[in-house]
């Protein structure tokens, strides 16, 4: 079946000859931004996301700043010394305090009356931790380690040696060939944030572009616009406008997150992510620009909303691949992915979180992304100009290319 484009033949020359509209793509871009900013659903979803980010940072700061005071009932000097040893090894501001009792029965009664959290009692050459209905894993671990240290020291004295000599050479350190062990968790969190932000922006604003193009096509508004604005300028404007919105939204989320970090104790450790975050913004702009052009073409090929769901499969696979690679990929696979256009929008910034990435590599990856984005925009422009004025039925990419521009 051959498809023709009579409407396009008449509308395109009029659009090309209309010189009254300066920078038509900018007019379309501003219109896209204004319409979106007036959309109640967009505003509500943005505010909800901001509240979720602020709540997440606040909850993390709250639990990170909490301290736990463990009270342990003991009998005799040895039990008290063990508890003091446990208190010396505790971290993050927690404390372990001993409360002495006359005998084991009185200490057990104190646990039952909830005067102390647990009791540490001697029992036939060993020790027993007594709890009411449960013994917390933290206090149990602290007391086990303290008992082991106390017994080791006593046995060393009886053997005429010292704990230092007995434990010489037993220290175990952690070394990472890539990155810093202290910042490993923070890197994973930031890497997840990069991938999640890219995924959400690509899905939300990409579908917005496709839906907007489809609605204008169904309402025949595009035929009116085509008399004053070149068709390709419509695509450029939609891509630029929604790219600017996506970038602004991500910047807003980043500001909220960074302001929230000022109220936590990790603010001094986030300096190493600044460079990677800057590269992420640059890669995001280029990668999203390419995806936005594809979503615009998908909208022009569709004739109804159901067509969008069936035609977005390939681009959704690319977005999902970039997301999963950014979260889970490591080693050589991540290195290779960081040079793949679009996917590198997440993979390269995640790699840079680990440091030791030569500066030429992100530059090369960015250039490859730029070439791919330019190619997709130009190819998308050809299809968009042929398909957006066609009504009646959905078109495939091949059918659209056969139409006369």
KOLKOLZA-223641 format. One record per residue (C-alpha): residue number from 0; residue in three letters; chain; x negated, y, z. Coordinates in nm, 3 decimals. Each point is the difference from the previous one (the first is absolute). Layout:
{node NUM; "ala"; "A"; {X; Y; Z}} ...
This chain:
{node 0; "unk"; "A"; {0.000; 0.000; 0.000}} {node 1; "unk"; "A"; {-0.145; 0.338; -0.101}} {node 2; "unk"; "A"; {0.058; 0.296; 0.227}} {node 3; "unk"; "A"; {-0.006; 0.356; -0.132}} {node 4; "unk"; "A"; {-0.026; 0.329; 0.177}} {node 5; "unk"; "A"; {0.215; 0.256; -0.182}} {node 6; "unk"; "A"; {0.037; 0.215; 0.309}} {node 7; "unk"; "A"; {-0.374; 0.025; 0.039}} {node 8; "unk"; "A"; {-0.050; 0.111; -0.360}} {node 9; "unk"; "A"; {0.212; 0.306; 0.056}} {node 10; "unk"; "A"; {-0.095; 0.079; 0.358}} {node 11; "unk"; "A"; {-0.377; -0.033; -0.020}} {node 12; "unk"; "A"; {-0.060; 0.271; -0.265}} {node 13; "unk"; "A"; {0.218; 0.240; 0.194}} {node 14; "unk"; "A"; {-0.195; -0.071; 0.312}} {node 15; "unk"; "A"; {-0.336; 0.040; -0.169}} {node 16; "unk"; "A"; {0.105; 0.331; -0.156}} {node 17; "unk"; "A"; {0.134; 0.144; 0.321}} {node 18; "unk"; "A"; {-0.276; 0.220; 0.128}} {node 19; "unk"; "A"; {0.209; 0.192; 0.250}} {node 20; "unk"; "A"; {-0.089; -0.227; 0.291}} {node 21; "unk"; "A"; {-0.359; 0.050; 0.119}} {node 22; "unk"; "A"; {-0.161; -0.308; 0.152}} {node 23; "unk"; "A"; {0.318; -0.211; -0.021}} {node 24; "unk"; "A"; {-0.160; -0.286; 0.195}} {node 25; "unk"; "A"; {-0.048; 0.238; 0.294}} {node 26; "unk"; "A"; {0.366; 0.101; -0.011}} {node 27; "unk"; "A"; {0.101; -0.366; 0.011}} {node 28; "unk"; "A"; {-0.249; -0.071; 0.279}} {node 29; "unk"; "A"; {0.136; 0.283; 0.216}} {node 30; "unk"; "A"; {0.354; -0.119; -0.067}} {node 31; "unk"; "A"; {-0.095; -0.353; 0.114}} {node 32; "unk"; "A"; {-0.149; 0.136; 0.322}} {node 33; "unk"; "A"; {0.296; 0.227; 0.077}} {node 34; "unk"; "A"; {0.255; -0.276; -0.064}} {node 35; "unk"; "A"; {-0.192; -0.240; 0.222}} {node 36; "unk"; "A"; {-0.037; 0.249; 0.282}} {node 37; "unk"; "A"; {0.376; 0.049; -0.003}} {node 38; "unk"; "A"; {0.064; -0.373; 0.017}} {node 39; "unk"; "A"; {0.130; -0.082; 0.348}} {node 40; "unk"; "A"; {-0.112; -0.363; -0.019}} {node 41; "unk"; "A"; {-0.355; 0.105; -0.089}} {node 42; "unk"; "A"; {-0.014; 0.248; 0.286}} {node 43; "unk"; "A"; {0.140; -0.248; 0.252}} {node 44; "unk"; "A"; {-0.235; -0.279; -0.109}} {node 45; "unk"; "A"; {-0.298; 0.235; 0.024}} {node 46; "unk"; "A"; {0.098; 0.115; 0.349}} {node 47; "unk"; "A"; {0.057; -0.359; 0.112}} {node 48; "unk"; "A"; {-0.345; -0.098; -0.131}} {node 49; "unk"; "A"; {-0.160; 0.292; 0.185}} {node 50; "unk"; "A"; {0.177; -0.098; 0.321}} {node 51; "unk"; "A"; {-0.114; -0.361; -0.044}} {node 52; "unk"; "A"; {-0.361; 0.107; -0.050}} {node 53; "unk"; "A"; {0.012; 0.232; 0.300}} {node 54; "unk"; "A"; {0.167; -0.270; 0.211}} {node 55; "unk"; "A"; {-0.259; -0.258; -0.106}} {node 56; "unk"; "A"; {-0.289; 0.227; 0.094}} {node 57; "unk"; "A"; {0.172; 0.097; 0.325}} {node 58; "unk"; "A"; {0.065; -0.359; 0.101}} {node 59; "unk"; "A"; {-0.358; -0.096; -0.078}} {node 60; "unk"; "A"; {-0.129; 0.293; 0.203}} {node 61; "unk"; "A"; {0.229; -0.086; 0.291}} {node 62; "unk"; "A"; {-0.102; -0.362; 0.022}} {node 63; "unk"; "A"; {-0.362; 0.089; -0.065}} {node 64; "unk"; "A"; {-0.001; 0.245; 0.291}} {node 65; "unk"; "A"; {0.177; -0.232; 0.244}} {node 66; "unk"; "A"; {-0.204; -0.148; 0.281}} {node 67; "unk"; "A"; {0.081; -0.311; 0.200}} {node 68; "unk"; "A"; {-0.072; -0.039; 0.369}} {node 69; "unk"; "A"; {-0.030; -0.363; 0.106}} {node 70; "unk"; "A"; {0.031; -0.077; 0.372}} {node 71; "unk"; "A"; {-0.145; -0.332; 0.116}} {node 72; "unk"; "A"; {0.052; -0.155; 0.341}} {node 73; "unk"; "A"; {-0.315; -0.166; 0.138}} {node 74; "unk"; "A"; {-0.118; -0.180; 0.311}} {node 75; "unk"; "A"; {-0.356; 0.061; 0.120}} {node 76; "unk"; "A"; {-0.304; 0.181; -0.133}} {node 77; "unk"; "A"; {-0.065; -0.226; -0.298}} {node 78; "unk"; "A"; {0.344; 0.059; -0.148}} {node 79; "unk"; "A"; {-0.044; 0.374; 0.041}} {node 80; "unk"; "A"; {-0.341; -0.010; -0.170}} {node 81; "unk"; "A"; {0.149; -0.190; -0.294}} {node 82; "unk"; "A"; {0.274; 0.260; -0.041}} {node 83; "unk"; "A"; {-0.259; 0.280; 0.016}} {node 84; "unk"; "A"; {-0.195; -0.176; -0.275}} {node 85; "unk"; "A"; {0.317; -0.019; -0.209}} {node 86; "unk"; "A"; {0.058; 0.372; 0.055}} {node 87; "unk"; "A"; {-0.349; 0.078; -0.129}} {node 88; "unk"; "A"; {0.065; -0.182; -0.328}} {node 89; "unk"; "A"; {0.346; 0.142; -0.071}} {node 90; "unk"; "A"; {0.031; 0.254; -0.286}} {node 91; "unk"; "A"; {0.234; 0.272; -0.129}} {node 92; "unk"; "A"; {0.052; 0.157; 0.342}} {node 93; "unk"; "A"; {0.165; -0.307; 0.153}} {node 94; "unk"; "A"; {-0.085; -0.101; 0.355}} {node 95; "unk"; "A"; {0.000; -0.311; 0.220}} {node 96; "unk"; "A"; {0.044; 0.058; 0.373}} {node 97; "unk"; "A"; {-0.035; -0.255; 0.280}} {node 98; "unk"; "A"; {0.235; -0.012; 0.299}} {node 99; "unk"; "A"; {-0.118; -0.223; 0.283}} {node 100; "unk"; "A"; {0.221; -0.231; 0.203}} {node 101; "unk"; "A"; {-0.065; -0.219; 0.303}} {node 102; "unk"; "A"; {0.062; -0.332; -0.171}} {node 103; "unk"; "A"; {0.133; -0.167; -0.314}} {node 104; "unk"; "A"; {0.356; -0.020; 0.130}} {node 105; "unk"; "A"; {0.012; 0.375; 0.059}} {node 106; "unk"; "A"; {-0.144; 0.067; -0.347}} {node 107; "unk"; "A"; {0.261; -0.227; -0.161}} {node 108; "unk"; "A"; {0.273; 0.180; 0.197}} {node 109; "unk"; "A"; {-0.134; 0.331; -0.136}} {node 110; "unk"; "A"; {0.030; -0.130; -0.356}} {node 111; "unk"; "A"; {0.356; -0.117; 0.070}} {node 112; "unk"; "A"; {0.086; 0.340; 0.146}} {node 113; "unk"; "A"; {-0.159; 0.166; -0.307}} {node 114; "unk"; "A"; {-0.246; 0.193; 0.216}} {node 115; "unk"; "A"; {-0.277; -0.120; -0.233}} {node 116; "unk"; "A"; {0.001; -0.118; -0.360}} {node 117; "unk"; "A"; {-0.187; -0.324; 0.068}} {node 118; "unk"; "A"; {-0.209; -0.163; 0.268}} {node 119; "unk"; "A"; {-0.346; -0.153; -0.043}} {node 120; "unk"; "A"; {-0.042; -0.286; 0.248}} {node 121; "unk"; "A"; {-0.279; -0.255; 0.059}} {node 122; "unk"; "A"; {0.103; -0.363; -0.038}} {node 123; "unk"; "A"; {-0.237; -0.293; 0.060}} {node 124; "unk"; "A"; {-0.308; 0.151; -0.161}} {node 125; "unk"; "A"; {0.195; 0.176; -0.276}} {node 126; "unk"; "A"; {0.236; 0.295; -0.029}} {node 127; "unk"; "A"; {0.372; 0.035; -0.068}} {node 128; "unk"; "A"; {0.182; 0.301; -0.141}} {node 129; "unk"; "A"; {0.348; 0.018; 0.153}} {node 130; "unk"; "A"; {0.276; 0.192; -0.178}} {node 131; "unk"; "A"; {0.372; 0.045; 0.063}} {node 132; "unk"; "A"; {0.163; -0.107; -0.330}} {node 133; "unk"; "A"; {-0.285; 0.073; -0.238}} {node 134; "unk"; "A"; {-0.368; 0.089; 0.001}} {node 135; "unk"; "A"; {-0.095; 0.260; -0.259}} {node 136; "unk"; "A"; {-0.260; -0.115; -0.250}} {node 137; "unk"; "A"; {-0.213; 0.311; 0.060}} {node 138; "unk"; "A"; {-0.033; -0.038; 0.377}} {node 139; "unk"; "A"; {-0.048; -0.376; -0.033}} {node 140; "unk"; "A"; {-0.284; 0.049; -0.246}} {node 141; "unk"; "A"; {-0.162; 0.266; 0.217}} {node 142; "unk"; "A"; {0.013; -0.219; 0.311}} {node 143; "unk"; "A"; {-0.126; -0.308; -0.186}} {node 144; "unk"; "A"; {-0.299; 0.193; -0.134}} {node 145; "unk"; "A"; {-0.068; 0.153; 0.341}} {node 146; "unk"; "A"; {0.015; -0.338; 0.174}} {node 147; "unk"; "A"; {-0.236; -0.148; -0.259}} {node 148; "unk"; "A"; {-0.244; 0.288; 0.052}} {node 149; "unk"; "A"; {0.017; -0.032; 0.378}} {node 150; "unk"; "A"; {-0.051; -0.377; -0.003}} {node 151; "unk"; "A"; {-0.284; 0.031; -0.249}} {node 152; "unk"; "A"; {-0.178; 0.254; 0.217}} {node 153; "unk"; "A"; {0.042; -0.213; 0.315}} {node 154; "unk"; "A"; {-0.121; -0.315; -0.173}} {node 155; "unk"; "A"; {-0.297; 0.189; -0.143}} {node 156; "unk"; "A"; {-0.100; 0.119; 0.347}} {node 157; "unk"; "A"; {0.022; -0.356; 0.135}} {node 158; "unk"; "A"; {-0.220; -0.120; -0.288}} {node 159; "unk"; "A"; {-0.257; 0.270; 0.069}} {node 160; "unk"; "A"; {0.057; 0.190; -0.324}} {node 161; "unk"; "A"; {0.222; 0.286; -0.124}} {node 162; "unk"; "A"; {0.300; 0.038; -0.227}} {node 163; "unk"; "A"; {-0.210; 0.207; -0.241}} {node 164; "unk"; "A"; {-0.240; -0.290; -0.048}} {node 165; "unk"; "A"; {0.280; -0.253; -0.032}} {node 166; "unk"; "A"; {0.188; 0.207; -0.259}} {node 167; "unk"; "A"; {-0.304; 0.125; -0.191}} {node 168; "unk"; "A"; {0.060; -0.025; -0.374}} {node 169; "unk"; "A"; {0.376; -0.052; 0.032}} {node 170; "unk"; "A"; {0.108; 0.347; -0.118}} {node 171; "unk"; "A"; {0.204; -0.004; -0.322}} {node 172; "unk"; "A"; {0.024; 0.309; -0.218}} {node 173; "unk"; "A"; {0.227; 0.063; -0.300}} {node 174; "unk"; "A"; {-0.149; 0.127; -0.324}} {node 175; "unk"; "A"; {0.195; 0.077; -0.316}} {node 176; "unk"; "A"; {-0.183; -0.005; -0.332}} {node 177; "unk"; "A"; {0.256; 0.248; -0.131}} {node 178; "unk"; "A"; {0.131; 0.279; 0.220}} {node 179; "unk"; "A"; {0.004; 0.068; 0.371}} {node 180; "unk"; "A"; {0.142; -0.244; 0.254}} {node 181; "unk"; "A"; {0.129; 0.280; 0.226}} {node 182; "unk"; "A"; {0.209; 0.155; -0.279}} {node 183; "unk"; "A"; {0.117; -0.325; -0.161}} {node 184; "unk"; "A"; {0.353; 0.020; 0.143}} {node 185; "unk"; "A"; {0.039; 0.367; -0.089}} {node 186; "unk"; "A"; {-0.114; -0.074; -0.355}} {node 187; "unk"; "A"; {0.263; -0.271; -0.038}} {node 188; "unk"; "A"; {0.268; 0.237; 0.126}} {node 189; "unk"; "A"; {-0.107; 0.281; -0.234}} {node 190; "unk"; "A"; {-0.030; -0.242; -0.292}} {node 191; "unk"; "A"; {0.355; -0.120; 0.066}} {node 192; "unk"; "A"; {0.114; 0.364; 0.012}} {node 193; "unk"; "A"; {-0.160; 0.070; -0.341}} {node 194; "unk"; "A"; {0.170; -0.303; -0.155}} {node 195; "unk"; "A"; {0.337; 0.070; 0.162}} {node 196; "unk"; "A"; {0.004; 0.368; -0.102}} {node 197; "unk"; "A"; {-0.086; -0.087; -0.360}} {node 198; "unk"; "A"; {0.269; -0.268; -0.008}} {node 199; "unk"; "A"; {0.272; 0.221; 0.146}} {node 200; "unk"; "A"; {-0.080; 0.301; -0.218}} {node 201; "unk"; "A"; {-0.019; -0.209; -0.317}} {node 202; "unk"; "A"; {0.330; -0.173; 0.070}} {node 203; "unk"; "A"; {0.199; 0.299; 0.126}} {node 204; "unk"; "A"; {-0.114; 0.264; -0.248}} {node 205; "unk"; "A"; {-0.045; -0.244; -0.287}} {node 206; "unk"; "A"; {0.361; -0.115; 0.023}} {node 207; "unk"; "A"; {0.105; 0.363; 0.041}} {node 208; "unk"; "A"; {-0.157; 0.083; -0.336}} {node 209; "unk"; "A"; {0.157; -0.301; -0.172}} {node 210; "unk"; "A"; {0.342; 0.073; 0.148}} {node 211; "unk"; "A"; {-0.020; 0.368; -0.090}} {node 212; "unk"; "A"; {-0.086; -0.077; -0.362}} {node 213; "unk"; "A"; {0.279; -0.257; -0.022}} {node 214; "unk"; "A"; {0.260; 0.238; 0.147}} {node 215; "unk"; "A"; {-0.092; 0.276; -0.243}} {node 216; "unk"; "A"; {0.021; -0.252; -0.282}} {node 217; "unk"; "A"; {0.342; -0.129; 0.111}} {node 218; "unk"; "A"; {0.140; 0.351; 0.054}} {node 219; "unk"; "A"; {-0.148; 0.113; -0.335}} {node 220; "unk"; "A"; {-0.169; 0.288; 0.181}} {node 221; "unk"; "A"; {-0.326; -0.097; -0.170}} {node 222; "unk"; "A"; {0.155; 0.078; -0.339}} {node 223; "unk"; "A"; {0.066; 0.356; 0.115}} {node 224; "unk"; "A"; {-0.347; 0.037; 0.148}} {node 225; "unk"; "A"; {-0.154; -0.135; -0.321}} {node 226; "unk"; "A"; {0.131; 0.301; -0.192}} {node 227; "unk"; "A"; {-0.215; 0.234; 0.208}} {node 228; "unk"; "A"; {-0.288; -0.214; 0.132}} {node 229; "unk"; "A"; {-0.216; -0.250; -0.187}} {node 230; "unk"; "A"; {0.087; -0.353; 0.109}} {node 231; "unk"; "A"; {-0.351; -0.084; 0.115}} {node 232; "unk"; "A"; {0.001; 0.309; 0.223}} {node 233; "unk"; "A"; {0.292; -0.149; 0.191}} {node 234; "unk"; "A"; {-0.211; -0.304; 0.084}} {node 235; "unk"; "A"; {-0.301; 0.214; 0.095}} {node 236; "unk"; "A"; {0.213; 0.214; 0.230}} {node 237; "unk"; "A"; {0.158; -0.296; 0.177}} {node 238; "unk"; "A"; {-0.339; -0.164; 0.051}} {node 239; "unk"; "A"; {-0.165; 0.317; 0.131}} {node 240; "unk"; "A"; {0.292; 0.100; 0.224}} {node 241; "unk"; "A"; {0.038; -0.337; 0.166}} {node 242; "unk"; "A"; {-0.377; -0.045; 0.030}} {node 243; "unk"; "A"; {-0.018; 0.331; 0.186}} {node 244; "unk"; "A"; {0.283; -0.107; 0.229}} {node 245; "unk"; "A"; {-0.163; -0.335; 0.073}} {node 246; "unk"; "A"; {-0.334; 0.164; 0.077}} {node 247; "unk"; "A"; {0.165; 0.261; 0.225}} {node 248; "unk"; "A"; {0.188; -0.269; 0.190}} {node 249; "unk"; "A"; {-0.313; -0.205; 0.060}} {node 250; "unk"; "A"; {-0.188; 0.313; 0.112}} {node 251; "unk"; "A"; {0.281; 0.074; 0.245}} {node 252; "unk"; "A"; {-0.017; -0.352; 0.143}} {node 253; "unk"; "A"; {-0.378; 0.030; 0.031}} {node 254; "unk"; "A"; {0.026; 0.330; 0.188}} {node 255; "unk"; "A"; {0.251; -0.148; 0.243}} {node 256; "unk"; "A"; {-0.222; -0.302; 0.056}} {node 257; "unk"; "A"; {-0.316; 0.206; 0.055}} {node 258; "unk"; "A"; {0.175; 0.239; 0.236}} {node 259; "unk"; "A"; {0.126; -0.299; 0.194}} {node 260; "unk"; "A"; {-0.351; -0.145; 0.020}} {node 261; "unk"; "A"; {-0.111; 0.311; 0.187}} {node 262; "unk"; "A"; {0.202; -0.128; 0.295}} {node 263; "unk"; "A"; {-0.175; -0.338; 0.001}} {node 264; "unk"; "A"; {-0.348; -0.108; 0.101}} {node 265; "unk"; "A"; {-0.096; -0.111; -0.352}} {node 266; "unk"; "A"; {-0.021; 0.347; -0.154}} {node 267; "unk"; "A"; {-0.379; -0.003; 0.038}} {node 268; "unk"; "A"; {-0.023; -0.319; -0.205}} {node 269; "unk"; "A"; {0.198; 0.104; -0.309}} {node 270; "unk"; "A"; {-0.272; 0.207; -0.163}} {node 271; "unk"; "A"; {-0.115; -0.293; -0.212}} {node 272; "unk"; "A"; {0.340; -0.022; -0.176}} {node 273; "unk"; "A"; {0.006; 0.360; -0.122}} {node 274; "unk"; "A"; {-0.206; -0.069; -0.313}} {node 275; "unk"; "A"; {0.202; -0.308; -0.089}} {node 276; "unk"; "A"; {0.324; 0.191; 0.061}} {node 277; "unk"; "A"; {-0.113; 0.276; -0.238}} {node 278; "unk"; "A"; {-0.077; -0.255; -0.272}} {node 279; "unk"; "A"; {0.336; -0.165; 0.065}} {node 280; "unk"; "A"; {0.180; 0.326; -0.076}} {node 281; "unk"; "A"; {-0.189; 0.038; -0.329}} {node 282; "unk"; "A"; {0.055; -0.362; -0.104}} {node 283; "unk"; "A"; {0.365; 0.019; 0.107}} {node 284; "unk"; "A"; {0.069; 0.301; -0.222}} {node 285; "unk"; "A"; {-0.150; -0.166; -0.307}} {node 286; "unk"; "A"; {0.152; -0.342; 0.063}} {node 287; "unk"; "A"; {0.345; 0.134; 0.077}} {node 288; "unk"; "A"; {-0.009; 0.224; -0.307}} {node 289; "unk"; "A"; {-0.046; -0.309; -0.217}} {node 290; "unk"; "A"; {0.277; -0.191; 0.179}} {node 291; "unk"; "A"; {0.234; 0.299; -0.023}} {node 292; "unk"; "A"; {-0.033; 0.003; -0.378}} {node 293; "unk"; "A"; {0.085; -0.372; -0.011}} {node 294; "unk"; "A"; {0.307; 0.050; 0.219}} {node 295; "unk"; "A"; {0.113; 0.285; -0.227}} {node 296; "unk"; "A"; {-0.021; -0.231; -0.301}} {node 297; "unk"; "A"; {0.192; -0.272; 0.186}} {node 298; "unk"; "A"; {0.281; 0.248; 0.064}} {node 299; "unk"; "A"; {0.010; 0.103; -0.365}} {node 300; "unk"; "A"; {0.027; -0.362; -0.115}} {node 301; "unk"; "A"; {0.293; -0.081; 0.229}} {node 302; "unk"; "A"; {0.367; 0.061; -0.070}} {node 303; "unk"; "A"; {0.133; -0.073; 0.350}} {node 304; "unk"; "A"; {-0.130; -0.034; 0.354}} {node 305; "unk"; "A"; {-0.010; -0.381; -0.017}} {node 306; "unk"; "A"; {-0.255; 0.024; -0.282}} {node 307; "unk"; "A"; {-0.247; 0.170; 0.235}} {node 308; "unk"; "A"; {-0.003; -0.295; 0.238}} {node 309; "unk"; "A"; {-0.089; -0.242; -0.280}} {node 310; "unk"; "A"; {-0.257; 0.218; -0.177}} {node 311; "unk"; "A"; {-0.209; 0.116; 0.298}} {node 312; "unk"; "A"; {-0.141; -0.347; 0.069}} {node 313; "unk"; "A"; {-0.345; 0.045; -0.161}} {node 314; "unk"; "A"; {-0.070; 0.339; 0.157}} {node 315; "unk"; "A"; {0.123; -0.126; 0.337}} {node 316; "unk"; "A"; {-0.249; -0.286; -0.024}} {node 317; "unk"; "A"; {-0.282; 0.250; -0.051}} {node 318; "unk"; "A"; {0.113; 0.202; 0.302}} {node 319; "unk"; "A"; {0.029; -0.312; 0.215}} {node 320; "unk"; "A"; {-0.343; -0.118; -0.116}} {node 321; "unk"; "A"; {-0.157; 0.332; 0.099}} {node 322; "unk"; "A"; {0.171; -0.016; 0.339}} {node 323; "unk"; "A"; {-0.098; -0.358; 0.086}} {node 324; "unk"; "A"; {-0.355; 0.045; -0.124}} {node 325; "unk"; "A"; {-0.037; 0.311; 0.213}} {node 326; "unk"; "A"; {0.122; -0.187; 0.309}} {node 327; "unk"; "A"; {-0.149; -0.347; -0.038}} {node 328; "unk"; "A"; {-0.282; 0.001; -0.257}} {node 329; "unk"; "A"; {-0.362; -0.013; 0.115}} {node 330; "unk"; "A"; {-0.347; -0.056; -0.140}} {node 331; "unk"; "A"; {-0.058; -0.047; -0.372}} {node 332; "unk"; "A"; {0.371; -0.010; -0.083}} {node 333; "unk"; "A"; {0.054; 0.343; 0.157}} {node 334; "unk"; "A"; {-0.307; 0.136; -0.178}} {node 335; "unk"; "A"; {0.125; -0.116; -0.341}} {node 336; "unk"; "A"; {0.354; 0.126; 0.071}} {node 337; "unk"; "A"; {-0.137; 0.343; 0.091}} {node 338; "unk"; "A"; {-0.087; 0.053; -0.369}} {node 339; "unk"; "A"; {0.336; -0.115; -0.140}} {node 340; "unk"; "A"; {0.213; 0.302; -0.101}} {node 341; "unk"; "A"; {0.304; 0.067; 0.221}} {node 342; "unk"; "A"; {-0.104; -0.276; 0.242}} {node 343; "unk"; "A"; {-0.315; 0.199; 0.076}} {node 344; "unk"; "A"; {0.222; 0.277; 0.138}} {node 345; "unk"; "A"; {0.018; -0.208; 0.319}} {node 346; "unk"; "A"; {-0.292; -0.240; -0.031}} {node 347; "unk"; "A"; {-0.280; 0.257; -0.038}} {node 348; "unk"; "A"; {0.100; 0.219; 0.300}} {node 349; "unk"; "A"; {0.036; -0.316; 0.211}} {node 350; "unk"; "A"; {-0.350; -0.108; -0.105}} {node 351; "unk"; "A"; {-0.135; 0.342; 0.092}} {node 352; "unk"; "A"; {0.133; -0.038; 0.354}} {node 353; "unk"; "A"; {-0.275; -0.257; 0.051}} {node 354; "unk"; "A"; {-0.268; 0.241; -0.122}} {node 355; "unk"; "A"; {-0.306; -0.092; -0.210}} {node 356; "unk"; "A"; {0.182; 0.066; -0.330}} {node 357; "unk"; "A"; {-0.231; 0.178; -0.248}} {node 358; "unk"; "A"; {0.151; 0.331; -0.107}} {node 359; "unk"; "A"; {-0.013; -0.098; -0.368}} {node 360; "unk"; "A"; {0.248; -0.283; 0.055}} {node 361; "unk"; "A"; {0.303; 0.209; 0.104}} {node 362; "unk"; "A"; {-0.087; 0.245; -0.277}} {node 363; "unk"; "A"; {-0.003; -0.278; -0.261}} {node 364; "unk"; "A"; {0.321; -0.150; 0.142}} {node 365; "unk"; "A"; {0.166; 0.342; -0.011}} {node 366; "unk"; "A"; {-0.105; 0.054; -0.362}} {node 367; "unk"; "A"; {0.145; -0.340; -0.093}} {node 368; "unk"; "A"; {0.320; 0.098; 0.180}} {node 369; "unk"; "A"; {0.012; 0.329; -0.189}} {node 370; "unk"; "A"; {-0.045; -0.174; -0.335}} {node 371; "unk"; "A"; {0.274; -0.249; 0.084}} {node 372; "unk"; "A"; {0.232; 0.276; 0.121}} {node 373; "unk"; "A"; {-0.056; 0.204; -0.315}} {node 374; "unk"; "A"; {0.061; -0.304; -0.218}} {node 375; "unk"; "A"; {0.320; -0.095; 0.184}} {node 376; "unk"; "A"; {0.134; 0.356; -0.015}} {node 377; "unk"; "A"; {-0.069; 0.030; -0.371}} {node 378; "unk"; "A"; {0.143; -0.344; -0.076}} {node 379; "unk"; "A"; {0.298; 0.069; 0.225}} {node 380; "unk"; "A"; {0.058; 0.329; -0.180}} {node 381; "unk"; "A"; {0.037; -0.181; -0.333}} {node 382; "unk"; "A"; {0.262; -0.238; 0.135}} {node 383; "unk"; "A"; {0.180; 0.265; 0.206}} {node 384; "unk"; "A"; {0.050; 0.227; -0.303}} {node 385; "unk"; "A"; {0.153; -0.286; -0.195}} {node 386; "unk"; "A"; {0.217; -0.159; 0.268}} {node 387; "unk"; "A"; {0.137; 0.277; 0.220}} {node 388; "unk"; "A"; {0.253; 0.120; -0.258}} {node 389; "unk"; "A"; {0.125; -0.349; -0.082}} {node 390; "unk"; "A"; {0.323; -0.110; 0.165}} {node 391; "unk"; "A"; {0.214; -0.308; -0.002}} {node 392; "unk"; "A"; {-0.237; -0.279; 0.096}} {node 393; "unk"; "A"; {-0.327; -0.053; 0.177}} {node 394; "unk"; "A"; {-0.315; -0.008; -0.212}} {node 395; "unk"; "A"; {-0.317; -0.199; 0.031}} {node 396; "unk"; "A"; {-0.342; 0.161; -0.035}} {node 397; "unk"; "A"; {-0.041; -0.159; -0.343}} {node 398; "unk"; "A"; {0.340; 0.121; -0.121}} {node 399; "unk"; "A"; {-0.075; 0.353; 0.120}} {node 400; "unk"; "A"; {-0.329; 0.009; -0.190}} {node 401; "unk"; "A"; {0.183; -0.088; -0.321}} {node 402; "unk"; "A"; {0.227; 0.303; 0.031}} {node 403; "unk"; "A"; {-0.081; 0.312; -0.200}} {node 404; "unk"; "A"; {-0.144; 0.283; 0.210}} 
